[in-house]
């Protein structure tokens, strides 16, 4: 057999070359050496220069290996992240290990400068990078407060909160309307008037339901659009992220469920209206009645599922092992709020608007006195008062539980953004409850009057000017109650986008210290207690603004489990990975206190800080904390607690609120029960008068 | 037999990609190089962790590269005259310590890489690890301590001479190797809980239910 050796084609040659090249790579993988890392500097890390003129025009670093000038760099940036070097990195000095970059002295002012370096070693191909910081100016140590600086961080949360508001209000409308439509007119059908009422109320009921479902759908669709806008930098990124947010995330699945449910609700409401229209045309039958009933219950279940989608993506779903309790409490809270506030809106927009029409239409079908608008309102309100009393009880208990889950200390309540928003929400809830109490009082008073009139067989007074005035006055107070309730919902939507103080970070406890000095000094200091392996430390940054700061850690005294500490160090990384790692070593003051001073937090923004405490014959203690550093003192106050307060996952302890929450919950339950029993008795009496009692 | 175009494509590209990927991963690794005079002969001993960067629960271990220094340029660890030293697997061991725990591991020669020895273990805690290399080289007993560095970008270069033990003199030191890192910083999308943390949680649960 003769083999003919054919010349290799061009493609085959390329593949074989790649194969050889790959094998060469693989064969060299096991070669290991060191990094090209700084050995000496012309400008030492953490230097503090008195004047801008003192900053050298050339900054050189001698690396341990030869950096590749094609990809290696030294960047010098100011506290706003702007480059002040001339982008002229070059290799200088002996053995190709020294690299230099010149500084544009015209751009140098007082402030903090970060020298970031990155090297690809020509000797072994390894990549290394790091950052160190120098300060220019005499005032750095005190405070680097810079006036008239536009903060580069844009807060997007309020935008999301604004978009979430119609979702929350919409679902309140839908559930409240559907629930009220089912329950408030219950048993009135026995009097032959239910059909009339349904026909009259149908138009507003369906319009509100359909509009609400459309608004919810649109708002839910807008959220990923805004989110994608926030996280994307280019148009292609935007589209990619948008597709991911809609179709590749859990929130995307939730969005899909919401859209489907909204479409179902709108369709079912429309179908419900058409069934009632058929009845108006005289084709009403027993089948239609049961169909309407089924449709209403279908709407009710759909809306409850819609609310559940909110609860499973709420803050309460992220409270560690208590997340199930959180979701349940949030769900019960949302349902009760929807039934209560949505029910009030139903009374305002559906009942009050149609009360005279209803009165005229049922006149002659019931006793005169009970076809009066006041009597109808009385019956509706007395029925609704039972529902609202139960709802307020549920809202109170679940609200307290949620506050207990998210807030641990009084400081967290008073100072954190979440706590403050919660206080605003509660402040708005209070007048709503007071107005609710006033309406209860009105019901009792009118019920007594009507009872007397009925016994005396008095004539109707629907044309009495005093009565019309009373009714419009009542409508006004219900309207005020609804407006206040809508404000509560706005505050609630703000809460959904505000980070609760209790958040988990890397399975380590990061709890804010209760400190009497907080009120004034905390604006300048970052104080937090970090804990790992059961050992807490107090971590203090002072002042807590960009610039040169003192970093201090304190161990609790007489803590035997700490053991003997051999070393303690800090590592800083800018969260967007633009700076760092920047390393610093603590200096020991005594057995429990270590500190270091330096300009490591050179730029505003979010920083990840890791504290490592080495111990002899024990494992290292690794503490992590994420914090937002601001330039201005004003900004510090708002960020301080949000960034430092945290609760470990699954390790929720008893907060200072625990006894208070238990006590208040019992009180709310007792009051709710009392008012509920009173309302039931009152309703019984009214229904007996209306001959509605079965 | 006709080799299909696609097969050739795969044959060429896959090893290339694998090589490039592994090369990229290796970019971030580092080891500690020391020049020793052991029994009047210069050796470069390089110690570090296998598969750096190493995260908790990764397969890793301690590894050592031993080569004789170039007599004409002993301070250059990459000089052409360096020569890998084979057959030390019977003479060297690693004692790994972390916290108050210590364990001795035998070293195995790495496949197809003369002078390279490995002691595989799975680091289970984020802490400082100390690799003590002990045994005999050139018939001289030695015990060398190498400690990982918790801070990145930190290294050292030391050309000073110091007596380590009888017959062992350290003449130079370059670089360092990183400690085992926590996966919590790089886990995505859900936070990673190490096996050790899980065990601690289970113990806590057991204690609390026992009470």
Interface residues (C-beta under 8 A of the other chain):
Chain A: X11 X12 X14 X15 X16 X18 X19 X21 X22 X23 X24 X25 X26 X28 X29 X30 X32 X33 X34 X35 X37 X38 X39 X64 X123 X125 X126 X127 X128 X129 X130 X506 X507 X569 X571 X581 X583 X585 X608 X612 X614 X615 X617 X618 X619 X620 X622 X624 X650
Chain B: X5 X8 X9 X11 X12 X13 X15 X16 X17 X18 X19 X20 X22 X23 X26 X27 X28 X29 X30 X31 X32 X33 X46 X48 X63 X65 X77 X78 X98 X99 X100 X110 X113 X116 X125 X126 X127 X128 X150 X151 X152 X153 X154 X155 X157 X174 X175 X176 X179 X182 X184 X185 X191 X193 X197 X201
